[in-house]
Amino acid sequence: MAKTNKVAILSIMLCFFCMGFVDLVGIASNYVKADLHLSDTEANVFPSLVFFWFLIFSVPTSMLMNKIGRKKTVVLSLIVTVLSLFIPLFGNTYGIMLLSFSLLGIGNALMQTSLNPLVQTVLGDGNLSSSLTFGQFVKAIASFMAPFLAMWGAQAVIPSMGLDWRVLFAIYFVVGIFSTLLLLITPIHEKKIEGKPSSFIDCIKLLGTPIVLLSFLGIMCHVGIDVGTNTTAPKILMENVGMTLHEAAFATSLYFIFRTIGCLTGSFFLRVLKDRTFFTISVALMALSMFGLYFGESKAVLYTAIALVGYGNSNIFSICFAKALTSMPEKQNEVSGLMIMGLFGGTIFPFAMGLASDAMGQDGAVAVMAVGVIYLITYIKQLKTA
């Protein structure tokens, strides 16, 4: 049993790595913008499209979990993700990238809805925030690797394949196949769902529970700031400091490096500090970063601001998710679907930021993200019992 648990944990953490593939959309949209000569609004359609599918598929996925189980749902999500990574190997036309990012979003919606509850199946309820944060740490490794792989591919085109920056799709494609096969052969025992499965309307009605609704909005703001920074940080450096795209792409990696550090240290801090205390520290760092991004005019200030928002935003999801999940233990699959539907914020924020930046430069995009930070400040009081 101990050996099985170790294999299950390894398999699940590799799935978290595959979950991080969705964050390649930030750097990829910048390269597609340059290749196809798109405006900010047009380029921001890609991250918006990825996260649009969370609105459509998250709750149905929670219902699917009740029928086929959490593990099988994660396997399905991996298959869709692998397909999304395979398509761009044939080109990077607007249509191909729209299809790829759509499938990437659908696969990630399935994965995020089912993988987080699967963690609880394998590891139990103890320190759920900490366990989910460690999974986010593994996810962040894939996230910050993506810009480096894209830069490497862009500067050292592979002659035999001609993939340029799209080499990151090829590498993650191989990892995705391995992860799918490992999970398939890993035995995981799941308890059967007792009683009548919830309908779609039953799931949506759970938003009438205040903590579920407020946590849902918190996750919308978290992912909006996450995708917004991922996409906008290079543009801020290009606009304010005059960097080229290749030089500015490091900003995305910097963000994810500090998100990774935040997840790793957060998995410790959430064991020794109250959720509310660590959440408050995290949001304070994010608020400071918004000032830096808005008023900063040097690389040092902007890099510091990007690092602060990366660290601060690294544990917001885990705390909001765990708070909602533990508030309704009898409806965890359904609550998980609703929380992941909150990732639709990754559609709303980039779209609004694209419009704002086209109208008034990247300062407009930062102002949109600042609205999300202000909401997270108001969420702190919901953690008084944590």
Secondary structure, 3 states (H helix, E strand, C coil): CHHHHHHHHHHHHHHHHHHHHHHHHHHHHHHHHHHHCCCHHHHCHHHHHHHHHHHHHHHHHHHHHHHHCHHHHHHHHHHHHHHHHHHHHHCCCHHHHHHHHHHHHHHHHHHHHHHHHHHHHHHCCCCHHHHHHHHHHHHHHHHHHHHHHHHHHHHCCCCCCCCHHHHHHHHHHHHHHHHHHHHHHCCCCCCCCCCCCCCHHHHHHHHHCHHHHHHHHHHHHHHHHHHHHHHHHHHHHHHHCCCCHHHHCHHHHHHHHHHHHHHHHHHHHHHHCCHHHHHHHHHHHHHHHHHHHHHCCCHHHHHHHHHHHHHHCCCHHHHHHHHHHHHCHHHHHHHHHHHHHHHHHHHHHHHHHHHHHHHHCHHHHHHHHHHHHHHHHHHHHHHCCC
